[in-house]
Amino acid sequence: MNPAVSRLTFVFTLTALSLGPAQSTAQPSPSRVVSAAGAKNDTSAAIDWYDFRLLDVEGQGWSTTVAPYDRLPKKAEGVVRDAVWNLSRHSAGICARFLVDSPEIHARWTLTSERLAMPHMPATGVSGVDLYARSDKGQWRWLSVGRPTKPTNTARLAAGLPDGRREYLLYLPLYNGVSSVEIGLPTGKALEKGPLRPASHSKPLVFYGTSITHGACASRPGMPHPAILGRWFERPVINLGFSGNGRLETELGTLLAELDAAVYVLDCLPNLKGEDVTERAEPLVRLLRKARPDTPILLVEDRNYADSFLIASKREHNLANQAALRAAFKRLQEAGVGGLYYLAGDKLLGADGEDTVDSSHPSDLGFLRQAKAFREVLEPILLGK
């Protein structure tokens, strides 16, 4: 397909699938309005605080979790490795959409770890919240980030907003957990759940991967490529990235198979060696294919280290991993396993070397480039081309 034609078709399709105008004069649906009776009123500031869980929270594949914003179910504890379990307590990818007609939007969130930042990743990405608004043209546009300074944070995310009911989207922290999250509105302003997704767009994109999938080192929770793709394709996303621990493990595959996904994205090579890929890739794909015969599966090579043009050991690591995954993909195809797709690692980052923080983890620029590379292969899968 002509790339230009593909891009035009993509834009047209998303416009056609828009969930409605950014501003609406229609009356809110009574069944979607969150009752003010459940809000906590701060009379000193004239703000009503609504529990985030009153909205339709996306990004969680299971409701039976130990804590409200965990990413794996309670039954996974003791089954997956401890490192995976502990990382699953991070709220990466969890978000919710809502509608309000309000001049201000506030957020209050309590973190489970006092480590607000990492040496190579800012506190806004590790522990902040991230607000997007739907523009008048129906596109998601970034609006504000909540900056964390302590375990419990209160932030006015936006002020001076124009009159009119508008859709917003709030992402939770990437590399920290949250025990509570609240949205604050001026007293008397109604909070409404975001529009229901059409049935054709209700199944989530499910990503299983490493620290890169997890979100390192995005400056904001809305910037990792899974979140970007969720906005572009107007679909829920389940982010099962586990920093340093995305290893194509059977225990995770069994859990993935429980999810009725639009597509499974397996992106674990940065945490593996070539022999690990040879050992684990095919069994995991076969497990998923047996449980979900019709769900597309996308196999992703590791990104090339930005400094691998000079560092031979890194170049050799990439080449060994990629050769092993290509061989596994070929064997699966020859065995008649259908619905498989492939994304080469040399497409994920730019050739200029300007899009990582440490040769491995993408900057915001790197994540945008990755999202564009994923879009090229996901678009025909999701749109049936």
Secondary structure as the mmCIF struct_conf table of DSSP 4:
data_model
#
loop_
_struct_conf.conf_type_id
_struct_conf.id
_struct_conf.beg_label_comp_id
_struct_conf.beg_label_asym_id
_struct_conf.beg_label_seq_id
_struct_conf.end_label_comp_id
_struct_conf.end_label_asym_id
_struct_conf.end_label_seq_id
HELX_RH_AL_P HELX_RH_AL_P1 PRO A 3 ALA A 16
TURN_TY1_P TURN_TY1_P1 LEU A 17 LEU A 17
BEND BEND1 GLY A 20 GLY A 20
BEND BEND2 ALA A 22 ALA A 22
STRN STRN1 GLN A 23 SER A 24
BEND BEND3 ALA A 26 ALA A 26
HELX_LH_PP_P HELX_LH_PP_P1 GLN A 27 SER A 29
HELX_RH_3T_P HELX_RH_3T_P1 PRO A 30 ARG A 32
STRN STRN2 VAL A 33 VAL A 34
HELX_LH_PP_P HELX_LH_PP_P2 SER A 35 SER A 35
HELX_RH_3T_P HELX_RH_3T_P2 ALA A 36 GLY A 38
BEND BEND4 ALA A 39 ALA A 39
STRN STRN3 LYS A 40 ASP A 42
TURN_TY1_P TURN_TY1_P2 THR A 43 ALA A 46
STRN STRN4 ILE A 47 ASP A 51
HELX_RH_3T_P HELX_RH_3T_P3 PHE A 52 LEU A 54
BEND BEND5 LEU A 55 LEU A 55
STRN STRN5 VAL A 57 GLU A 58
BEND BEND6 GLY A 59 GLY A 59
BEND BEND7 GLY A 61 GLY A 61
BEND BEND8 SER A 63 SER A 63
BEND BEND9 VAL A 66 ALA A 67
TURN_TY1_P TURN_TY1_P3 PRO A 68 TYR A 69
BEND BEND10 ARG A 71 LEU A 72
HELX_RH_3T_P HELX_RH_3T_P4 LYS A 74 ALA A 76
TURN_TY1_P TURN_TY1_P4 GLU A 77 VAL A 79
BEND BEND11 VAL A 80 VAL A 80
HELX_RH_AL_P HELX_RH_AL_P2 ASP A 82 LEU A 87
TURN_TY1_P TURN_TY1_P5 SER A 88 ARG A 89
BEND BEND12 HIS A 90 HIS A 90
TURN_TY1_P TURN_TY1_P6 ALA A 92 GLY A 93
STRN STRN6 CYS A 95 VAL A 100
BEND BEND13 PRO A 103 PRO A 103
STRN STRN7 ILE A 105 LEU A 111
BEND BEND14 THR A 112 THR A 112
BEND BEND15 GLU A 114 GLU A 114
STRN STRN8 MET A 118 MET A 118
TURN_TY1_P TURN_TY1_P7 PRO A 119 HIS A 120
STRN STRN9 MET A 121 MET A 121
HELX_RH_AL_P HELX_RH_AL_P3 ALA A 123 SER A 127
STRN STRN10 VAL A 129 ARG A 134
TURN_TY1_P TURN_TY1_P8 ASP A 136 LYS A 137
BEND BEND16 GLY A 138 GLY A 138
STRN STRN11 TRP A 140 GLY A 146
HELX_LH_PP_P HELX_LH_PP_P3 ARG A 147 PRO A 148
BEND BEND17 LYS A 150 PRO A 151
STRN STRN12 THR A 152 ALA A 158
BEND BEND18 GLY A 160 GLY A 160
HELX_LH_PP_P HELX_LH_PP_P4 LEU A 161 PRO A 162
BEND BEND19 ASP A 163 GLY A 164
STRN STRN13 ARG A 165 TYR A 171
HELX_LH_PP_P HELX_LH_PP_P5 LEU A 172 PRO A 173
BEND BEND20 LEU A 174 ASN A 176
STRN STRN14 VAL A 178 PRO A 186
TURN_TY1_P TURN_TY1_P9 THR A 187 GLY A 188
STRN STRN15 LEU A 191 LYS A 193
HELX_LH_PP_P HELX_LH_PP_P6 GLY A 194 PRO A 198
HELX_RH_3T_P HELX_RH_3T_P5 ALA A 199 HIS A 201
BEND BEND21 LYS A 203 LYS A 203
HELX_LH_PP_P HELX_LH_PP_P7 PRO A 204 PRO A 204
STRN STRN16 LEU A 205 GLY A 209
BEND BEND22 THR A 210 THR A 210
HELX_RH_AL_P HELX_RH_AL_P4 SER A 211 HIS A 214
TURN_TY1_P TURN_TY1_P10 GLY A 215 CYS A 217
BEND BEND23 SER A 219 ARG A 220
TURN_TY1_P TURN_TY1_P11 PRO A 221 GLY A 222
BEND BEND24 PRO A 224 PRO A 224
HELX_RH_AL_P HELX_RH_AL_P5 HIS A 225 PHE A 233
TURN_TY1_P TURN_TY1_P12 GLU A 234 GLU A 234
STRN STRN17 VAL A 237 GLY A 241
TURN_TY1_P TURN_TY1_P13 SER A 243 GLY A 244
HELX_RH_AL_P HELX_RH_AL_P6 THR A 250 LEU A 256
TURN_TY1_P TURN_TY1_P14 ALA A 257 GLU A 258
BEND BEND25 LEU A 259 LEU A 259
BEND BEND26 ALA A 262 ALA A 262
STRN STRN18 VAL A 263 ASP A 267
HELX_RH_3T_P HELX_RH_3T_P6 LEU A 269 ASN A 271
HELX_RH_AL_P HELX_RH_AL_P7 GLY A 274 ALA A 291
TURN_TY1_P TURN_TY1_P15 PRO A 293 ASP A 294
BEND BEND27 THR A 295 THR A 295
STRN STRN19 ILE A 297 VAL A 300
HELX_LH_PP_P HELX_LH_PP_P8 GLU A 301 TYR A 305
TURN_TY1_P TURN_TY1_P16 ALA A 306 LEU A 310
HELX_RH_AL_P HELX_RH_AL_P8 ALA A 312 GLU A 334
TURN_TY1_P TURN_TY1_P17 ALA A 335 GLY A 336
BEND BEND28 GLY A 339 GLY A 339
STRN STRN20 LEU A 340 LEU A 343
HELX_RH_3T_P HELX_RH_3T_P7 GLY A 345 LYS A 347
BEND BEND29 LEU A 348 LEU A 349
TURN_TY1_P TURN_TY1_P18 ALA A 351 ASP A 352
BEND BEND30 GLY A 353 GLY A 353
BEND BEND31 ASP A 355 ASP A 355
STRN STRN21 THR A 356 THR A 356
BEND BEND32 VAL A 357 HIS A 361
STRN STRN22 PRO A 362 PRO A 362
HELX_RH_AL_P HELX_RH_AL_P9 ASP A 364 LEU A 383
TURN_TY1_P TURN_TY1_P19 GLY A 384 GLY A 384
#
